[in-house]
């Protein structure tokens, strides 16, 4: 069996994005958003494992690109929400 570096690279990229989605799930108080992040992490992990043995590389690369875009949008939304929420100062005001 020959070493397919393209498959390994795509697998690593998908796995990395999956890990970032799993981490992002811990940063959301909203249970629905957190669950969706974990679901997407699972899908991307499955694709990551499958990329090593089968699938069209162009399709797998498209999933990686789409996953990265969605993750960046989600992080941006969280940062926007955080910036609009006043910090808690412990005084009850």
ABEGO torsion letter per residue (X at the ends): XBBBAAAAAAAAAAAAAAAAAAAAAAABABAAAAAAAAAAAAAAAAAAAAAAABEBAAAAAAAAAAAAAAAAAAAAAAAAAAAABBBBAGAGX
